[in-house]
Structure formats: structure tokens, C-alpha cells
Amino acid sequence: MSETLAAPDGTMSAESATDPGQSPDRRSGAVADLRRVGINPNFWYPIAVSGSVRKKKTFAATFAGERIALYRGDSGTVYALEDRCAHRQIPLSMGIVEGEALRCCYHAWAYRGNGRISQIPYLPKDAARPPRGVRAYPVREAYGFVFIFPGDPQNADSAALPALPEFDSAKHKTMTFSRTVNCHYSFMHENLLDMNHQFLHRGVVGRIQPTLLGYDTSPDSVEARYLFTHAGGKKNRGADLLSAKSIGGAAAPDVITIRTGYPYQTLQLVPQNAELPAFSLWVAYVPEDAEQRTNHVYGLLMVEKPPVPGVINLAWPLIRRFTERVFAEDRTAVEAEQRAWDEQGEDWNHEVFPLIMDVRQVLRSNGVPLRPESVLCGAAALCGSSRSANTTPDTSLT
């Protein structure tokens, strides 16, 4: 798959025709700047750790500039509403949970979980009814996260949550990650998929020689396989604990398989010639702001338990410190990339790795344009011209 694309008029840009060595990312008009492409809202996205949304409490969250109020009712069900009261626009996340309803802290308007207004305490019976409630988002809880569907709600039932069999397996222990990173989500996909950056982690993993064994592409995915060879240098104990040799007792080299299956990303370490992974990582990068220059990373690291009972619990703090240090180094790099983009006003990258050119095309072709009005109405601008059906006039106040 090539990253060369036609200009909007169907012709190639003059710059690409006359300068074949020019990076595609700097060809004005030939290829859309990936950092200006929004994430497609028609998928399930984690928006909070389940434990953060406590019973009878609210939780303020965001998706691509759209403020969302989460709350857990008496039944334990989590609801997600547009975080503004239809009356005076006060955040509903400041409100009070009553049963399965959410009451605004200002004038006590109450909302059902579907976004419709259930009560206005002081409204006379013969008074005109308000035109509508607020938007409600489809919600699911899975894998310790609260997922919402920020796109067209009619597509929610047909969109699948990611399949993570290791999460519920008694043979695995899972570590949860939840961190904000100040960069466009595409930088995160590139960072994990391009294992040629291991020099960045030399102080943690020593000298690692990654060899690309091959990769496959499709319209919505890129999957790469690397052979990792340790070429010397001091290796962090946590890195040793996550190697195939330490976890499964295998002496074979580590084979890392990384996949961007839009919009999620996975990484698996499998001993060479083995069938099952020693550990699996699943991550989602959820834009927070309307311009999508900040994303929240939700991740699950599922580690196979060693044969000796209890050993994984002893190793867990070391594994946690190792992964946090690696993540901190990656965050430093991708945030520096975002600052460079901000300073330059466009992408000046001179990418040479075909794998990364292909994943950029996957992210471009599956993403959506960032519209100017998204600065004002966030994710609603990505979901089409109309808001949710839940915001239609409501004349059923009770």
C-alpha cells in the first residue's frame, strides 16, 4: 500500500511529480494532514475507568470536545448525558443522582437516563413545555471501563466491543492504564507500531535490535511482526519479567506482533514458534479536546501467570514500574512531536518507513474531517448535522 494520493481535483500535485524524494506529509494539497483528521465517532470508546463512576455519583468526562456527564444510578447502571442542563447550560456533572435520574444542581430540573426531562419542580401545569432534553449516549461497561458510542446511536448495536479473551482468563493477570497525553492520537499509533524507536528506551531495556519480519495491511488495519534481539546493555528487571523466557520459561527469542485495527491498537509478545502470547496489550486513544491535540490513553496489559502460584503478585510492582517508565519516555517523545507540529502549523515529517506510511493512510481513510464548528460543539460536529434523537421535543413530563 502506498501513501501517495491524488489531489482533490483527481490529479497529482506538481510537487510530488517533480520531487519524488519529497516526504508525502509535506506535499500541500496532495495528502490531508493526518494531524487534522478527527477520530471516527462510530465506534465504542472507553471514557472512564468503571471504578471512577461510583454509585449515586457523577463523573465529568469528554470526547473530542463534547462534555459528557456520567452517573451511576441506584441499580448500578451507568448513564451518559450531554454535560449541560437544557435550562441554563449548567454542567449536569455538578448535579445530584436520585434513583436512576440526574437532577441539575441549579434549578433542580431532573433528567432520565435517556436524556429526557422528567421533572421541573416549579413548572405550572398549564405552562409551555421545554422544547427538548439533552443528548444521551449509548453506554456499555466492559473490561473495567465505561464505553460510550459517540456517533450515530442507530449504529451502536451493530458495532462490536473489542474481543479480549485474556481479560477474563484465570491464567492471566490484568494491569489497567489511564493517562492523558498531550498529542494527536495518530502519534500514539505510530509510536507503538514503529519499534525502530527502541533507542529511546536504551536505559530501560538495554540495546534492543528489532527486526521487522513482515507486515500486512487492509483498508482498516496494519499488523507488523518484529523479532526482538537483546544486543547488550543493562536490562530493567521488569523487562526481564515480561520476556517470554521469564513468563513462560521459553528460551526462544521474543516475537512482537503489533496491530492497529481501527480505532484500537494491540501488542502481543509470543515466543518464537509458540501459539499463545506471554502477554497482550490493548489500548484505545480517546481525543479529549475539539481540536484533538490531547488524547486519553486507556490500556489493558494482560500478563500470563507463571506456573508457580503467587509469583505474578510478587513481580507485579516491578512490572508496573517498568511499564510506567517506558510509557513516560514514549509520552515525552510524542508530546515533543505535537509541539513541533504546533510550531510549524503543519506536518513536516520526512517519514521513510513504509509501515508508518501505511498506518497513516489507514488512520486518514477511516477518520473524519475536523470541521470548524467542532470548536463549538465538539463531538456533535463529527456525528452529522443533527444531534441525537433524544433531543427531540419532549411533552411527556411527569
C-alpha positions as CSV (number, residue, x, y, z in Angstrom):
1,M,0.0,0.0,0.0
2,S,1.4,3.4,-0.9
3,E,0.7,6.7,0.8
4,T,0.7,8.6,-2.4
5,L,-2.8,10.1,-3.0
6,A,-4.4,12.2,-5.7
7,A,-5.1,15.9,-5.1
8,P,-8.8,16.9,-4.6
9,D,-9.2,17.5,-8.3
10,G,-8.0,14.0,-9.1
11,T,-4.5,14.9,-10.2
12,M,-1.2,14.5,-8.5
13,S,0.4,17.7,-7.1
14,A,3.2,19.2,-9.2
15,E,5.5,18.9,-6.2
16,S,5.0,15.1,-6.0
17,A,5.6,14.7,-9.7
18,T,8.8,16.8,-9.8
19,D,10.3,15.8,-6.4
20,P,9.9,12.1,-5.8
21,G,12.1,12.3,-2.8
22,Q,9.8,14.8,-1.0
23,S,8.0,13.4,2.0
24,P,4.3,12.9,1.2
25,D,3.4,14.6,4.5
26,R,4.7,18.0,3.3
27,R,3.0,18.0,-0.1
28,S,0.5,20.7,0.1
29,G,-2.9,19.6,-1.3
30,A,-1.8,16.1,-2.2
31,V,-2.4,14.4,1.1
32,A,-4.6,15.6,4.0
33,D,-2.5,16.4,7.1
34,L,-3.2,13.4,9.4
35,R,-3.0,15.7,12.4
36,R,-6.1,17.5,11.2
37,V,-8.1,14.2,10.8
38,G,-10.6,13.5,13.6
39,I,-11.2,10.1,15.0
40,N,-14.3,8.3,13.7
41,P,-17.1,8.5,16.4
42,N,-18.9,5.4,15.2
43,F,-17.1,3.1,17.5
44,W,-17.2,2.2,21.2
45,Y,-14.7,4.3,23.1
46,P,-13.7,3.9,26.8
47,I,-14.3,7.2,28.5
48,A,-13.7,6.4,32.2
49,V,-12.5,3.7,34.5
50,S,-15.6,1.9,35.9
51,G,-14.3,2.4,39.5
52,S,-14.3,6.1,39.0
53,V,-18.0,6.2,38.4
54,R,-19.3,5.4,41.8
55,K,-22.9,4.6,42.8
56,K,-25.1,7.6,43.1
57,K,-22.2,9.8,42.0
58,T,-21.5,11.8,38.8
59,F,-18.3,11.9,36.8
60,A,-17.3,14.6,34.2
61,A,-15.8,13.2,31.0
62,T,-15.0,14.4,27.5
63,F,-14.9,13.1,24.0
64,A,-13.4,15.3,21.3
65,G,-14.6,18.5,22.9
66,E,-18.0,17.2,23.9
67,R,-18.5,17.3,27.6
68,I,-20.3,14.3,29.0
69,A,-21.8,13.7,32.4
70,L,-21.6,10.1,33.6
71,Y,-23.6,8.9,36.6
72,R,-24.4,5.6,38.2
73,G,-28.0,5.1,39.4
74,D,-29.3,3.1,42.3
75,S,-29.5,0.0,40.1
76,G,-25.8,0.2,39.3
77,T,-26.5,1.2,35.7
78,V,-24.2,3.9,34.2
79,Y,-25.8,6.6,32.1
80,A,-24.1,9.2,29.9
81,L,-25.7,12.6,29.2
82,E,-24.6,15.7,27.5
83,D,-23.0,17.7,30.3
84,R,-25.2,20.7,30.3
85,C,-28.7,21.4,31.6
86,A,-31.1,22.4,28.8
87,H,-32.2,25.2,31.0
88,R,-29.2,27.4,31.9
89,Q,-26.4,25.2,30.5
90,I,-25.0,24.4,34.0
91,P,-22.9,21.2,33.9
92,L,-25.1,18.2,34.9
93,S,-22.0,16.6,36.3
94,M,-22.4,19.1,39.2
95,G,-25.9,17.6,39.8
96,I,-27.4,15.1,42.2
97,V,-28.2,11.5,41.4
98,E,-31.7,10.4,42.5
99,G,-32.6,6.8,41.8
100,E,-32.0,6.4,38.0
101,A,-32.3,10.2,37.3
102,L,-29.9,13.1,37.4
103,R,-31.1,16.4,38.9
104,C,-29.4,19.7,38.0
105,C,-27.9,21.5,41.0
106,Y,-29.2,24.9,39.9
107,H,-33.0,24.8,39.4
108,A,-33.5,21.1,40.1
109,W,-34.5,20.1,36.6
110,A,-34.4,16.3,36.5
111,Y,-33.4,14.1,33.6
112,R,-33.9,10.4,32.9
113,G,-31.1,8.3,31.6
114,N,-32.3,8.7,28.1
115,G,-31.8,12.5,28.3
116,R,-35.5,13.4,28.6
117,I,-36.6,15.8,31.2
118,S,-38.6,14.0,33.9
119,Q,-39.4,16.9,36.2
120,I,-39.3,20.7,36.5
121,P,-40.5,21.2,40.1
122,Y,-41.8,24.7,39.8
123,L,-43.4,24.5,36.4
124,P,-47.2,25.2,36.5
125,K,-49.3,22.5,34.9
126,D,-50.5,24.9,32.1
127,A,-47.1,26.3,31.3
128,A,-45.4,25.6,28.0
129,R,-43.2,22.6,28.0
130,P,-39.4,23.0,27.2
131,P,-38.5,22.1,23.6
132,R,-36.2,19.1,24.4
133,G,-33.9,17.4,26.8
134,V,-30.3,16.7,26.4
135,R,-28.3,14.2,24.3
136,A,-27.9,10.7,25.8
137,Y,-25.1,8.4,24.7
138,P,-25.3,4.6,24.4
139,V,-23.3,3.1,27.3
140,R,-21.7,-0.3,27.9
141,E,-19.4,-1.4,30.8
142,A,-16.7,-3.9,29.9
143,Y,-13.1,-4.8,30.9
144,G,-13.2,-2.4,33.8
145,F,-14.1,0.6,31.6
146,V,-17.2,2.6,30.8
147,F,-17.6,2.7,27.0
148,I,-19.8,5.2,25.1
149,F,-20.8,5.3,21.5
150,P,-20.4,9.0,20.5
151,G,-21.5,8.5,16.8
152,D,-24.9,7.8,15.3
153,P,-26.8,6.0,18.1
154,Q,-28.6,3.9,15.5
155,N,-25.2,2.2,14.7
156,A,-24.4,1.3,18.3
157,D,-26.0,-2.1,18.4
158,S,-24.2,-3.3,15.3
159,A,-20.8,-2.0,16.5
160,A,-18.8,-4.6,18.4
161,L,-16.8,-4.0,21.5
162,P,-13.2,-5.3,21.2
163,A,-12.8,-9.0,21.9
164,L,-10.3,-9.6,24.8
165,P,-10.4,-13.2,25.9
166,E,-7.4,-12.9,28.1
167,F,-9.1,-10.4,30.3
168,D,-11.5,-12.9,31.8
169,S,-9.0,-15.8,31.7
170,A,-7.9,-17.2,35.1
171,K,-4.5,-17.8,33.5
172,H,-3.8,-14.0,33.2
173,K,-3.5,-11.0,35.5
174,T,-4.5,-7.6,34.1
175,M,-3.0,-4.2,34.7
176,T,-5.1,-1.1,33.8
177,F,-3.7,2.2,32.4
178,S,-5.5,5.5,32.3
179,R,-3.3,8.5,31.3
180,T,-3.7,11.8,29.4
181,V,-1.1,12.5,26.7
182,N,-0.8,15.9,25.0
183,C,-0.7,14.9,21.4
184,H,-2.9,13.9,18.5
185,Y,-4.0,10.2,18.7
186,S,-2.2,9.4,15.5
187,F,1.2,10.0,17.1
188,M,0.4,7.2,19.6
189,H,-0.4,4.7,16.8
190,E,2.9,5.5,15.1
191,N,4.9,5.3,18.3
192,L,3.8,1.8,19.2
193,L,3.8,0.4,15.7
194,D,7.3,1.6,14.8
195,M,9.5,-0.4,17.0
196,N,12.6,1.2,15.5
197,H,12.5,3.7,18.3
198,Q,13.9,1.3,20.9
199,F,17.0,3.5,21.2
200,L,14.7,5.8,23.2
201,H,14.3,3.1,25.8
202,R,18.0,2.1,26.0
203,G,18.2,2.9,29.7
204,V,15.4,0.5,30.5
205,V,15.7,-2.4,28.1
206,G,19.4,-2.1,27.1
207,R,20.3,-2.4,23.4
208,I,17.4,-4.0,21.6
209,Q,17.7,-4.9,17.9
210,P,14.2,-5.0,16.4
211,T,13.9,-6.9,13.1
212,L,10.8,-6.4,11.0
213,L,9.7,-9.9,9.9
214,G,6.8,-8.6,7.8
215,Y,3.6,-6.8,7.9
216,D,0.1,-6.9,6.4
217,T,-2.3,-4.1,5.6
218,S,-6.0,-3.8,4.8
219,P,-8.3,-0.8,4.5
220,D,-8.8,-0.6,8.3
221,S,-5.7,-2.3,9.8
222,V,-2.0,-2.7,9.7
223,E,-0.3,-5.6,11.5
224,A,3.5,-5.8,11.9
225,R,5.7,-8.6,13.3
226,Y,9.1,-7.9,14.9
227,L,11.9,-10.2,16.2
228,F,13.5,-8.7,19.3
229,T,17.1,-9.5,19.9
230,H,18.9,-8.2,23.0
231,A,22.3,-6.9,21.9
232,G,23.7,-5.9,25.3
233,G,23.4,-3.3,27.9
234,K,21.7,-3.3,31.3
235,K,18.1,-4.6,31.2
236,N,15.5,-3.4,33.7
237,R,14.2,-6.3,36.0
238,G,10.7,-5.5,34.9
239,A,11.6,-6.0,31.3
240,D,13.1,-9.4,32.2
241,L,9.9,-10.4,34.0
242,L,7.8,-9.6,30.8
243,S,10.1,-11.5,28.5
244,A,8.9,-14.8,27.1
245,K,11.7,-16.7,29.0
246,S,10.7,-15.3,32.4
247,I,6.9,-15.7,32.0
248,G,6.6,-19.0,30.1
249,G,10.0,-20.5,30.5
250,A,10.7,-20.4,26.8
251,A,14.2,-20.0,25.6
252,A,13.2,-18.8,22.1
253,P,13.5,-15.1,21.0
254,D,10.6,-12.8,21.6
255,V,8.3,-12.1,18.6
256,I,6.3,-8.9,19.0
257,T,3.1,-8.5,16.9
258,I,1.5,-5.0,16.9
259,R,-1.8,-4.3,15.2
260,T,-3.7,-1.1,14.5
261,G,-7.2,-2.4,13.9
262,Y,-9.0,0.9,13.6
263,P,-9.5,2.6,16.1
264,Y,-7.8,0.4,18.6
265,Q,-4.3,-1.0,18.9
266,T,-2.9,-4.2,20.3
267,L,0.5,-5.7,21.1
268,Q,1.4,-9.3,21.8
269,L,4.6,-11.0,22.8
270,V,4.8,-14.6,21.6
271,P,7.8,-16.9,22.0
272,Q,9.0,-17.8,18.5
273,N,7.2,-20.9,17.3
274,A,4.7,-20.8,20.1
275,E,0.9,-20.3,19.6
276,L,-0.2,-18.3,22.7
277,P,1.1,-14.9,23.8
278,A,3.1,-14.4,27.0
279,F,1.3,-11.1,27.4
280,S,-1.1,-8.9,25.5
281,L,-1.7,-5.2,25.5
282,W,-4.9,-3.5,24.3
283,V,-5.1,0.3,24.0
284,A,-7.5,3.0,22.9
285,Y,-6.6,6.6,22.3
286,V,-9.6,8.8,23.0
287,P,-9.4,12.5,22.0
288,E,-10.4,14.9,24.7
289,D,-10.4,18.3,23.1
290,A,-12.3,19.5,20.0
291,E,-9.0,20.0,18.0
292,Q,-7.9,16.5,19.1
293,R,-4.5,17.6,20.2
294,T,-4.9,15.8,23.5
295,N,-5.9,12.2,24.0
296,H,-6.6,9.9,26.9
297,V,-4.9,6.5,26.8
298,Y,-6.9,3.6,28.2
299,G,-4.9,0.4,28.3
300,L,-5.1,-3.2,29.5
301,L,-1.9,-5.3,29.9
302,M,-2.8,-8.9,30.3
303,V,0.1,-11.0,31.5
304,E,0.2,-14.8,31.6
305,K,0.7,-16.1,35.1
306,P,3.9,-18.2,35.7
307,P,3.4,-21.9,36.7
308,V,4.4,-21.1,40.3
309,P,1.3,-19.7,42.2
310,G,1.7,-16.2,43.6
311,V,4.8,-15.3,41.7
312,I,2.9,-12.9,39.5
313,N,1.8,-10.9,42.5
314,L,5.4,-10.5,43.7
315,A,6.5,-9.4,40.3
316,W,3.6,-7.0,39.7
317,P,5.2,-3.9,41.3
318,L,8.3,-4.3,39.2
319,I,6.3,-4.9,36.0
320,R,4.2,-1.8,36.8
321,R,7.3,0.4,37.3
322,F,8.8,-0.8,34.1
323,T,5.7,-0.2,32.0
324,E,5.2,3.3,33.6
325,R,8.8,4.2,32.8
326,V,8.6,3.1,29.2
327,F,5.3,5.0,28.8
328,A,6.8,8.1,30.3
329,E,9.6,8.0,27.7
330,D,7.1,7.5,24.9
331,R,5.0,10.3,26.2
332,T,7.9,12.7,26.2
333,A,8.6,11.8,22.5
334,V,5.1,12.1,21.2
335,E,4.4,15.3,23.0
336,A,7.5,16.8,21.5
337,E,6.2,15.7,18.1
338,Q,3.0,17.5,18.8
339,R,4.8,20.7,19.9
340,A,6.8,20.7,16.6
341,W,3.5,20.4,14.7
342,D,2.0,23.3,16.7
343,E,5.1,25.5,16.0
344,Q,5.2,24.6,12.3
345,G,1.4,24.7,11.7
346,E,1.7,21.5,9.6
347,D,3.3,18.2,9.4
348,W,7.0,18.5,8.3
349,N,7.8,14.8,8.9
350,H,10.1,13.1,6.5
351,E,8.9,9.6,7.0
352,V,10.9,6.8,5.4
353,F,9.4,3.7,6.9
354,P,6.7,2.2,4.6
355,L,4.9,0.6,7.5
356,I,4.2,4.0,9.0
357,M,3.1,5.4,5.7
358,D,0.5,2.6,5.5
359,V,-0.8,3.1,9.0
360,R,-1.1,6.9,8.3
361,Q,-3.3,6.0,5.4
362,V,-5.5,3.7,7.5
363,L,-6.0,6.5,10.0
364,R,-6.7,9.0,7.3
365,S,-9.2,6.9,5.4
366,N,-11.1,5.8,8.5
367,G,-11.1,9.1,10.2
368,V,-13.4,12.1,9.7
369,P,-12.7,15.8,8.9
370,L,-12.3,18.1,11.8
371,R,-14.9,20.7,11.0
372,P,-14.6,24.4,12.0
373,E,-17.8,24.2,14.1
374,S,-16.3,21.4,16.2
375,V,-14.6,24.1,18.2
376,L,-18.1,25.0,19.5
377,C,-20.0,21.7,19.6
378,G,-17.3,19.1,19.9
379,A,-18.2,15.5,19.0
380,A,-21.6,16.6,17.8
381,A,-20.0,18.2,14.7
382,L,-18.4,14.8,13.9
383,C,-21.7,12.9,14.2
384,G,-23.6,14.7,11.4
385,S,-25.8,17.8,11.2
386,S,-28.3,16.6,13.7
387,R,-28.0,15.8,17.3
388,S,-29.3,12.7,18.9
389,A,-32.9,11.6,18.6
390,N,-33.0,12.0,22.4
391,T,-33.1,15.8,21.9
392,T,-36.4,15.9,20.2
393,P,-39.3,17.8,21.8
394,D,-40.5,16.2,25.0
395,T,-44.0,16.7,26.1
396,S,-44.1,13.8,28.5
397,L,-43.1,15.5,31.7
398,T,-44.1,13.6,34.8
